[in-house]
Amino acid sequence: IKTNPFGNFKIKKGVSNRTYINELEVKKIAELRLFNDGEANARDMFLFACYTGLRFSDLINITWNNIQTITDKKGKKIKIISFINVKTDLKTEIPLIDEAWEILKNKDKKAKYVFHPITNQKFNEHLKTLRTKSGLVKNLTAHIARHTFATLALTKGIPIEVVSSLL
């Protein structure tokens, strides 16, 4: 090749505005009283993603076999979620914080999947309803839950390398 075939292309760099919700906004969603099972399932999925950083594709595929208890190097038992990541096809293990475990404690252990199966479209419809009911201004999506996880983890002092590897 004598000339650069990409020589006429220009890469535009834009300012990326990563939206997330703060702890108070997460709490507002968690405290919503919902009487619709679909909305409650979507809320639990969204909050679980905020606490674990899971993508929607991984969230809907989590089974009870993925939830495990392991013993750490200090002999302490911790709950983790262990699964093969849909996007990267890599084994991923994420420790479960108390808030994530509380969500799981209320789920049907006899069901195959932890969360009731739902399409991304229906999930987003429920998230719009949750946004309205909670009085939030920011949009809610599975990706915003991942940004929320990352932001909250960093503010809690988790090193960026650990957060990056979890995401």
Phi and psi in degrees as GROMACS dihedral restraints (atoms count N, CA, C in turn):
[ dihedral_restraints ]
;  ai    aj    ak    al  type     phi  dphi    fc
    3     4     5     6     1   -91.5    20    10
    4     5     6     7     1   -26.1    20    10
    6     7     8     9     1  -128.8    20    10
    7     8     9    10     1   155.7    20    10
    9    10    11    12     1   -74.2    20    10
   10    11    12    13     1   114.0    20    10
   12    13    14    15     1   -65.3    20    10
   13    14    15    16     1   -17.3    20    10
   15    16    17    18     1  -103.3    20    10
   16    17    18    19     1    11.0    20    10
   18    19    20    21     1   -60.3    20    10
   19    20    21    22     1   -29.3    20    10
   21    22    23    24     1   -90.3    20    10
   22    23    24    25     1    -4.9    20    10
   24    25    26    27     1   -87.4    20    10
   25    26    27    28     1   138.1    20    10
   27    28    29    30     1  -118.9    20    10
   28    29    30    31     1   134.7    20    10
   30    31    32    33     1   -91.8    20    10
   31    32    33    34     1   124.7    20    10
   33    34    35    36     1   -92.5    20    10
   34    35    36    37     1   129.2    20    10
   36    37    38    39     1  -104.4    20    10
   37    38    39    40     1   120.6    20    10
   39    40    41    42     1  -110.1    20    10
   40    41    42    43     1   164.5    20    10
   42    43    44    45     1   -81.7    20    10
   43    44    45    46     1   124.2    20    10
   45    46    47    48     1   -89.2    20    10
   46    47    48    49     1   125.7    20    10
   48    49    50    51     1  -111.4    20    10
   49    50    51    52     1    95.6    20    10
   51    52    53    54     1   -79.8    20    10
   52    53    54    55     1   113.6    20    10
   54    55    56    57     1   -86.9    20    10
   55    56    57    58     1   140.5    20    10
   57    58    59    60     1  -149.6    20    10
   58    59    60    61     1   168.1    20    10
   60    61    62    63     1  -112.2    20    10
   61    62    63    64     1   149.3    20    10
   63    64    65    66     1   -86.5    20    10
   64    65    66    67     1   177.0    20    10
   66    67    68    69     1   -59.3    20    10
   67    68    69    70     1   -38.8    20    10
   69    70    71    72     1   -64.9    20    10
   70    71    72    73     1   -40.6    20    10
   72    73    74    75     1   -69.3    20    10
   73    74    75    76     1   -36.8    20    10
   75    76    77    78     1   -62.2    20    10
   76    77    78    79     1   -42.9    20    10
   78    79    80    81     1   -62.6    20    10
   79    80    81    82     1   -39.1    20    10
   81    82    83    84     1   -59.4    20    10
   82    83    84    85     1   -43.1    20    10
   84    85    86    87     1   -67.8    20    10
   85    86    87    88     1   -41.8    20    10
   87    88    89    90     1   -63.5    20    10
   88    89    90    91     1   -32.1    20    10
   90    91    92    93     1   -89.3    20    10
   91    92    93    94     1    -0.6    20    10
   93    94    95    96     1   -61.6    20    10
   94    95    96    97     1   134.8    20    10
   96    97    98    99     1   -92.5    20    10
   97    98    99   100     1   115.2    20    10
   99   100   101   102     1  -118.5    20    10
  100   101   102   103     1   140.0    20    10
  102   103   104   105     1  -112.7    20    10
  103   104   105   106     1    -4.4    20    10
  105   106   107   108     1   -97.6    20    10
  106   107   108   109     1   123.3    20    10
  108   109   110   111     1   -61.1    20    10
  109   110   111   112     1   -38.5    20    10
  111   112   113   114     1   -63.5    20    10
  112   113   114   115     1   -43.3    20    10
  114   115   116   117     1   -66.2    20    10
  115   116   117   118     1   -40.6    20    10
  117   118   119   120     1   -64.5    20    10
  118   119   120   121     1   -41.0    20    10
  120   121   122   123     1   -63.5    20    10
  121   122   123   124     1   -45.1    20    10
  123   124   125   126     1   -63.9    20    10
  124   125   126   127     1   -39.6    20    10
  126   127   128   129     1   -62.4    20    10
  127   128   129   130     1   -46.3    20    10
  129   130   131   132     1   -62.1    20    10
  130   131   132   133     1   -40.7    20    10
  132   133   134   135     1   -64.7    20    10
  133   134   135   136     1   -44.5    20    10
  135   136   137   138     1   -62.4    20    10
  136   137   138   139     1   -46.9    20    10
  138   139   140   141     1   -64.3    20    10
  139   140   141   142     1   -41.0    20    10
  141   142   143   144     1   -60.8    20    10
  142   143   144   145     1   -39.2    20    10
  144   145   146   147     1   -66.8    20    10
  145   146   147   148     1   -36.2    20    10
  147   148   149   150     1   -64.3    20    10
  148   149   150   151     1   -32.0    20    10
  150   151   152   153     1   -89.7    20    10
  151   152   153   154     1   -17.1    20    10
  153   154   155   156     1  -122.9    20    10
  154   155   156   157     1   -21.4    20    10
  156   157   158   159     1    81.5    20    10
  157   158   159   160     1    12.8    20    10
  159   160   161   162     1   -67.7    20    10
  160   161   162   163     1   144.4    20    10
  162   163   164   165     1   -74.9    20    10
  163   164   165   166     1   159.5    20    10
  165   166   167   168     1   -57.5    20    10
  166   167   168   169     1   -43.6    20    10
  168   169   170   171     1   -60.7    20    10
  169   170   171   172     1   -33.3    20    10
  171   172   173   174     1   -80.3    20    10
  172   173   174   175     1   -37.9    20    10
  174   175   176   177     1   -58.0    20    10
  175   176   177   178     1   -44.7    20    10
  177   178   179   180     1   -75.5    20    10
  178   179   180   181     1   -13.2    20    10
  180   181   182   183     1  -101.4    20    10
  181   182   183   184     1     1.3    20    10
  183   184   185   186     1   -71.5    20    10
  184   185   186   187     1   125.5    20    10
  186   187   188   189     1  -110.7    20    10
  187   188   189   190     1   171.2    20    10
  189   190   191   192     1   -66.3    20    10
  190   191   192   193     1   -23.6    20    10
  192   193   194   195     1   -67.5    20    10
  193   194   195   196     1   -21.6    20    10
  195   196   197   198     1   -78.6    20    10
  196   197   198   199     1   -15.1    20    10
  198   199   200   201     1   -92.8    20    10
  199   200   201   202     1   120.4    20    10
  201   202   203   204     1  -134.9    20    10
  202   203   204   205     1   160.1    20    10
  204   205   206   207     1  -113.8    20    10
  205   206   207   208     1   127.3    20    10
  207   208   209   210     1  -124.7    20    10
  208   209   210   211     1   165.5    20    10
  210   211   212   213     1  -107.7    20    10
  211   212   213   214     1   126.3    20    10
  213   214   215   216     1   -80.5    20    10
  214   215   216   217     1  -178.7    20    10
  216   217   218   219     1   -62.7    20    10
  217   218   219   220     1   -23.4    20    10
  219   220   221   222     1   -92.6    20    10
  220   221   222   223     1     3.2    20    10
  222   223   224   225     1    87.7    20    10
  223   224   225   226     1     6.1    20    10
  225   226   227   228     1   -87.7    20    10
  226   227   228   229     1   134.8    20    10
  228   229   230   231     1   -82.3    20    10
  229   230   231   232     1   130.0    20    10
  231   232   233   234     1  -131.5    20    10
  232   233   234   235     1   147.7    20    10
  234   235   236   237     1   -88.7    20    10
  235   236   237   238     1   135.8    20    10
  237   238   239   240     1  -133.3    20    10
  238   239   240   241     1   162.8    20    10
  240   241   242   243     1  -112.0    20    10
  241   242   243   244     1   124.3    20    10
  243   244   245   246     1  -123.6    20    10
  244   245   246   247     1   123.9    20    10
  246   247   248   249     1  -157.9    20    10
  247   248   249   250     1   167.4    20    10
  249   250   251   252     1   -93.3    20    10
  250   251   252   253     1   119.2    20    10
  252   253   254   255     1   -63.5    20    10
  253   254   255   256     1   128.1    20    10
  255   256   257   258     1   -62.1    20    10
  256   257   258   259     1   -42.7    20    10
  258   259   260   261     1   -75.1    20    10
  259   260   261   262     1   -44.3    20    10
  261   262   263   264     1   -98.9    20    10
  262   263   264   265     1   -14.5    20    10
  264   265   266   267     1    62.6    20    10
  265   266   267   268     1    25.2    20    10
  267   268   269   270     1  -106.1    20    10
  268   269   270   271     1   148.9    20    10
  270   271   272   273     1   -69.9    20    10
  271   272   273   274     1   132.0    20    10
  273   274   275   276     1  -127.0    20    10
  274   275   276   277     1   135.2    20    10
  276   277   278   279     1  -127.3    20    10
  277   278   279   280     1   124.7    20    10
  279   280   281   282     1  -124.7    20    10
  280   281   282   283     1   124.3    20    10
  282   283   284   285     1   -66.4    20    10
  283   284   285   286     1   142.6    20    10
  285   286   287   288     1   -97.2    20    10
  286   287   288   289     1   123.0    20    10
  288   289   290   291     1   -76.6    20    10
  289   290   291   292     1   166.5    20    10
  291   292   293   294     1   -54.6    20    10
  292   293   294   295     1   -41.6    20    10
  294   295   296   297     1   -62.5    20    10
  295   296   297   298     1   -39.5    20    10
  297   298   299   300     1   -67.0    20    10
  298   299   300   301     1   -41.4    20    10
  300   301   302   303     1   -65.5    20    10
  301   302   303   304     1   -36.1    20    10
  303   304   305   306     1   -60.7    20    10
  304   305   306   307     1   -38.9    20    10
  306   307   308   309     1   -62.7    20    10
  307   308   309   310     1   -44.2    20    10
  309   310   311   312     1   -66.9    20    10
  310   311   312   313     1   -33.7    20    10
  312   313   314   315     1   -61.0    20    10
  313   314   315   316     1   -25.7    20    10
  315   316   317   318     1   -95.2    20    10
  316   317   318   319     1     5.6    20    10
  318   319   320   321     1   -93.1    20    10
  319   320   321   322     1   157.6    20    10
  321   322   323   324     1   -72.6    20    10
  322   323   324   325     1   109.5    20    10
  324   325   326   327     1   -72.8    20    10
  325   326   327   328     1   -14.1    20    10
  327   328   329   330     1   -84.6    20    10
  328   329   330   331     1   -17.6    20    10
  330   331   332   333     1   -73.1    20    10
  331   332   333   334     1   153.3    20    10
  333   334   335   336     1   -67.9    20    10
  334   335   336   337     1   -49.2    20    10
  336   337   338   339     1   -97.8    20    10
  337   338   339   340     1   147.8    20    10
  339   340   341   342     1   -63.9    20    10
  340   341   342   343     1   -44.4    20    10
  342   343   344   345     1  -107.7    20    10
  343   344   345   346     1   142.1    20    10
  345   346   347   348     1   -58.2    20    10
  346   347   348   349     1   130.7    20    10
  348   349   350   351     1   -56.4    20    10
  349   350   351   352     1   137.8    20    10
  351   352   353   354     1  -152.2    20    10
  352   353   354   355     1   147.9    20    10
  354   355   356   357     1   -81.3    20    10
  355   356   357   358     1   158.9    20    10
  357   358   359   360     1   -61.3    20    10
  358   359   360   361     1   -37.9    20    10
  360   361   362   363     1   -62.7    20    10
  361   362   363   364     1   -46.8    20    10
  363   364   365   366     1   -67.5    20    10
  364   365   366   367     1   -38.2    20    10
  366   367   368   369     1   -57.2    20    10
  367   368   369   370     1   -48.2    20    10
  369   370   371   372     1   -65.5    20    10
  370   371   372   373     1   -34.7    20    10
  372   373   374   375     1   -61.5    20    10
  373   374   375   376     1   -46.1    20    10
  375   376   377   378     1   -63.9    20    10
  376   377   378   379     1   -38.0    20    10
  378   379   380   381     1   -64.5    20    10
  379   380   381   382     1   -34.4    20    10
  381   382   383   384     1   -63.3    20    10
  382   383   384   385     1   -41.4    20    10
  384   385   386   387     1   -64.7    20    10
  385   386   387   388     1   -43.5    20    10
  387   388   389   390     1   -62.2    20    10
  388   389   390   391     1   -40.4    20    10
  390   391   392   393     1   -58.6    20    10
  391   392   393   394     1   -47.2    20    10
  393   394   395   396     1   -63.7    20    10
  394   395   396   397     1   -47.2    20    10
  396   397   398   399     1   -64.6    20    10
  397   398   399   400     1   -31.1    20    10
  399   400   401   402     1   -88.1    20    10
  400   401   402   403     1   -10.7    20    10
  402   403   404   405     1    77.1    20    10
  403   404   405   406     1    17.5    20    10
  405   406   407   408     1   -78.9    20    10
  406   407   408   409     1   151.7    20    10
  408   409   410   411     1   -93.4    20    10
  409   410   411   412     1   -34.4    20    10
  411   412   413   414     1   -73.3    20    10
  412   413   414   415     1   145.9    20    10
  414   415   416   417     1   -67.8    20    10
  415   416   417   418     1   152.9    20    10
  417   418   419   420     1  -116.3    20    10
  418   419   420   421     1   126.0    20    10
  420   421   422   423     1  -142.8    20    10
  421   422   423   424     1   168.0    20    10
  423   424   425   426     1   -62.0    20    10
  424   425   426   427     1   -35.8    20    10
  426   427   428   429     1   -69.3    20    10
  427   428   429   430     1   -35.2    20    10
  429   430   431   432     1   -66.2    20    10
  430   431   432   433     1   -33.4    20    10
  432   433   434   435     1   -62.0    20    10
  433   434   435   436     1   -39.3    20    10
  435   436   437   438     1   -65.3    20    10
  436   437   438   439     1   -42.0    20    10
  438   439   440   441     1   -64.5    20    10
  439   440   441   442     1   -37.4    20    10
  441   442   443   444     1   -63.1    20    10
  442   443   444   445     1   -46.4    20    10
  444   445   446   447     1   -55.7    20    10
  445   446   447   448     1   -50.1    20    10
  447   448   449   450     1   -61.4    20    10
  448   449   450   451     1   -45.7    20    10
  450   451   452   453     1   -65.0    20    10
  451   452   453   454     1   -46.4    20    10
  453   454   455   456     1   -65.7    20    10
  454   455   456   457     1   -38.8    20    10
  456   457   458   459     1   -62.6    20    10
  457   458   459   460     1   -43.8    20    10
  459   460   461   462     1   -65.1    20    10
  460   461   462   463     1   -39.1    20    10
  462   463   464   465     1   -70.1    20    10
  463   464   465   466     1   -21.8    20    10
  465   466   467   468     1   -86.3    20    10
  466   467   468   469     1     0.2    20    10
  468   469   470   471     1    95.2    20    10
  469   470   471   472     1     8.0    20    10
  471   472   473   474     1   -73.4    20    10
  472   473   474   475     1   130.2    20    10
  474   475   476   477     1   -58.7    20    10
  475   476   477   478     1   144.6    20    10
  477   478   479   480     1   -59.3    20    10
  478   479   480   481     1   -31.1    20    10
  480   481   482   483     1   -65.6    20    10
  481   482   483   484     1   -37.4    20    10
  483   484   485   486     1   -70.4    20    10
  484   485   486   487     1   -45.7    20    10
  486   487   488   489     1   -59.5    20    10
  487   488   489   490     1   -44.9    20    10
  489   490   491   492     1   -59.6    20    10
  490   491   492   493     1   -43.6    20    10
  492   493   494   495     1   -69.3    20    10
  493   494   495   496     1   -33.1    20    10
  495   496   497   498     1   -69.3    20    10
  496   497   498   499     1   -33.1    20    10
